[in-house]
Amino acid sequence: MHQKNIHYAGRTLTEATRALILLHGRGGTAGDILSLAPLLHVQDFALLAPQAMQNTWYPYSFLTPPADNEPWLSSALGIVGSVIEDITMAGIATENIYFTGFSQGACLTLEFITRHAQRWGGVAAFTGGLIGDKLYTENYRGDFAGTPVFIGTSDPDPHVPVTRVQASEAVLRERHAQVTLKVYPNMGHTISRDELEQANTLIFKM
């Protein structure tokens, strides 16, 4: 089970009008994902990066049955929800809350926002898809009301099949997210400069 261990950067919650939640990948750290901040147009944001226990949000592939990843998956989703509560308690509206994540963190990001679809500020998911051995659409509720979402991924990727990314895109579109999916041939399991530029153009607008 995860403990609430949040790393902060950027503006404080009391002085910021926008907040960004950053979710690291398997084996990564909050510090790793926060190192993206100088490359994104988030200078006036409060930045909040939770740290997963033992550097992983859930133990198995995101493509295994969700029950196999419990109780870690539910605990991870709960940590994200708790961070959002902190942000809104500070007076920042949900439409000014943004998300970004890489790999396992991108999967967790997409799973959380689709379970709680509403007008968020925007989402940049670097190599991820909705979680499960299949899409459990009964878990997804709400309406994104035009929330901009950028998803970038490699074809092929050793951990995230493009077919799952495309299926996830369809679910988000059905709930009225404004999704931009960009598939990069043979990019590898990484975050490219073009993905960061896409995120800045589509999500983190100055």
C-alpha positions as CSV (number, residue, x, y, z in Angstrom):
1,M,0.0,0.0,0.0
2,H,1.3,3.5,-0.9
3,Q,2.0,6.2,1.6
4,K,1.3,9.8,0.7
5,N,4.7,11.1,-0.1
6,I,4.5,14.2,-2.3
7,H,7.4,16.1,-3.8
8,Y,6.7,19.7,-4.6
9,A,8.2,22.2,-7.0
10,G,7.1,25.4,-8.8
11,R,4.8,27.8,-7.1
12,T,3.1,27.0,-3.8
13,L,-0.6,25.9,-3.9
14,T,-1.5,29.2,-2.2
15,E,0.0,31.4,-4.8
16,A,-0.6,29.3,-7.9
17,T,-3.8,29.4,-10.0
18,R,-2.9,26.1,-11.9
19,A,-1.5,22.8,-10.7
20,L,0.2,19.9,-12.4
21,I,0.2,16.3,-11.0
22,L,3.2,14.3,-12.3
23,L,3.2,10.5,-12.1
24,H,6.5,8.6,-12.6
25,G,7.0,5.3,-14.3
26,R,7.9,1.9,-12.9
27,G,11.4,2.1,-11.3
28,G,11.3,5.8,-11.5
29,T,11.0,8.5,-8.8
30,A,9.1,11.7,-8.2
31,G,12.4,13.5,-8.8
32,D,12.7,11.9,-12.2
33,I,9.3,13.1,-13.4
34,L,9.8,16.5,-11.9
35,S,12.9,16.9,-14.1
36,L,10.5,17.3,-17.1
37,A,9.2,20.6,-15.6
38,P,11.9,22.9,-17.1
39,L,11.0,21.5,-20.6
40,L,7.2,22.2,-20.2
41,H,5.4,25.5,-20.1
42,V,4.5,25.2,-16.5
43,Q,6.5,28.0,-14.9
44,D,3.5,29.4,-13.1
45,F,2.1,26.0,-11.9
46,A,2.3,24.3,-8.6
47,L,3.9,21.0,-9.3
48,L,3.0,17.9,-7.2
49,A,4.7,14.5,-7.8
50,P,3.7,11.6,-5.6
51,Q,6.3,8.9,-4.9
52,A,5.2,5.3,-5.3
53,M,6.3,2.8,-2.6
54,Q,9.3,0.8,-3.9
55,N,9.1,2.9,-7.1
56,T,6.2,1.1,-8.6
57,W,2.5,1.9,-8.6
58,Y,1.4,-1.7,-9.1
59,P,3.4,-4.9,-9.3
60,Y,2.4,-6.5,-12.7
61,S,1.8,-5.3,-16.2
62,F,-1.1,-2.9,-16.8
63,L,-2.5,-5.5,-19.1
64,T,-3.1,-8.1,-16.4
65,P,-6.5,-8.4,-14.7
66,P,-6.9,-5.5,-12.3
67,A,-7.5,-7.8,-9.3
68,D,-4.0,-9.1,-9.7
69,N,-2.6,-5.6,-9.2
70,E,-4.6,-5.0,-6.0
71,P,-4.5,-3.6,-3.4
72,W,-1.7,-1.4,-5.0
73,L,-3.8,-0.2,-7.9
74,S,-6.6,1.1,-5.7
75,S,-4.1,2.6,-3.3
76,A,-2.3,4.4,-6.2
77,L,-5.6,5.8,-7.5
78,G,-6.5,6.9,-4.0
79,I,-3.2,8.8,-3.7
80,V,-4.0,10.7,-6.9
81,G,-7.5,11.5,-5.5
82,S,-6.0,12.7,-2.3
83,V,-3.6,15.0,-4.1
84,I,-6.5,16.5,-6.0
85,E,-8.3,17.1,-2.7
86,D,-5.3,19.0,-1.5
87,I,-5.2,21.1,-4.6
88,T,-8.9,22.0,-4.6
89,M,-8.8,22.7,-0.8
90,A,-6.2,25.4,-1.7
91,G,-8.7,27.0,-4.0
92,I,-7.6,25.8,-7.4
93,A,-10.6,24.6,-9.5
94,T,-10.5,21.2,-11.1
95,E,-10.5,22.8,-14.6
96,N,-7.1,24.2,-13.7
97,I,-5.7,20.8,-12.6
98,Y,-3.4,19.2,-15.2
99,F,-1.8,15.7,-15.3
100,T,1.3,14.2,-16.9
101,G,2.8,10.8,-16.6
102,F,5.2,8.4,-18.2
103,S,4.7,4.7,-18.8
104,Q,3.2,3.2,-15.7
105,G,2.5,6.7,-14.5
106,A,0.8,7.5,-17.9
107,C,-1.4,4.4,-17.4
108,L,-2.3,5.5,-13.9
109,T,-3.1,9.0,-15.2
110,L,-5.4,7.8,-17.9
111,E,-7.1,5.3,-15.6
112,F,-7.8,7.9,-12.9
113,I,-9.1,10.7,-15.2
114,T,-11.4,8.3,-17.1
115,R,-12.8,7.0,-13.8
116,H,-13.4,10.6,-12.9
117,A,-14.2,12.3,-16.2
118,Q,-14.8,16.0,-15.9
119,R,-13.4,19.2,-17.3
120,W,-9.7,19.0,-16.2
121,G,-7.1,21.5,-17.4
122,G,-5.4,19.0,-19.6
123,V,-3.5,15.8,-19.8
124,A,-0.2,14.7,-21.3
125,A,0.3,10.9,-21.2
126,F,3.7,9.7,-22.5
127,T,3.3,6.0,-23.4
128,G,0.3,4.6,-21.6
129,G,-3.2,3.2,-21.9
130,L,-6.2,2.3,-19.8
131,I,-5.5,-0.5,-17.3
132,G,-6.7,-4.1,-17.4
133,D,-6.6,-7.3,-19.4
134,K,-9.6,-5.7,-21.2
135,L,-11.3,-2.3,-21.0
136,Y,-13.6,-2.3,-18.0
137,T,-15.9,0.4,-19.3
138,E,-18.2,0.0,-16.4
139,N,-15.5,1.7,-14.2
140,Y,-15.6,4.9,-16.4
141,R,-18.1,7.7,-15.7
142,G,-18.5,11.4,-16.3
143,D,-17.9,13.7,-19.2
144,F,-14.6,15.3,-20.1
145,A,-16.4,18.4,-21.6
146,G,-13.6,19.0,-24.1
147,T,-10.6,18.4,-21.8
148,P,-7.5,18.4,-24.1
149,V,-5.5,15.1,-23.9
150,F,-2.2,14.3,-25.7
151,I,-1.0,10.7,-25.8
152,G,2.3,9.9,-27.4
153,T,3.6,6.4,-27.9
154,S,6.1,4.3,-29.9
155,D,5.2,1.6,-32.4
156,P,6.3,-0.9,-31.3
157,D,6.7,-0.4,-27.6
158,P,7.9,-3.3,-25.4
159,H,5.4,-2.6,-22.7
160,V,2.4,-0.7,-24.2
161,P,0.7,-2.1,-27.3
162,V,-0.4,0.5,-29.8
163,T,-3.8,-1.3,-30.0
164,R,-4.5,-0.6,-26.3
165,V,-3.5,3.0,-26.7
166,Q,-5.9,3.4,-29.7
167,A,-8.7,1.7,-27.7
168,S,-8.1,4.0,-24.8
169,E,-8.2,7.0,-27.1
170,A,-11.7,5.8,-28.3
171,V,-13.0,5.6,-24.7
172,L,-11.8,9.1,-23.9
173,R,-13.3,10.5,-27.1
174,E,-16.6,8.8,-26.3
175,R,-16.6,10.8,-23.1
176,H,-15.9,14.0,-25.0
177,A,-12.2,14.5,-24.4
178,Q,-10.3,16.3,-27.1
179,V,-7.7,13.7,-27.8
180,T,-4.5,14.0,-29.9
181,L,-2.7,10.7,-30.3
182,K,0.7,10.6,-32.0
183,V,2.4,7.3,-32.8
184,Y,6.1,7.5,-33.3
185,P,7.7,4.6,-35.4
186,N,10.5,2.8,-33.4
187,M,10.8,5.6,-30.9
188,G,11.6,3.3,-28.0
189,H,10.3,3.4,-24.4
190,T,11.2,7.1,-23.8
191,I,9.9,10.6,-24.0
192,S,10.9,12.4,-27.2
193,R,11.5,16.1,-27.7
194,D,8.5,16.2,-30.2
195,E,6.2,14.8,-27.5
196,L,7.2,17.6,-25.2
197,E,6.6,20.1,-27.9
198,Q,3.2,18.6,-28.6
199,A,2.4,18.8,-24.9
200,N,3.4,22.4,-24.7
201,T,1.4,23.3,-27.8
202,L,-1.8,21.4,-27.0
203,I,-1.9,21.2,-23.2
204,F,0.4,23.7,-21.5
205,K,-0.5,26.8,-23.4
206,M,1.3,29.9,-22.3
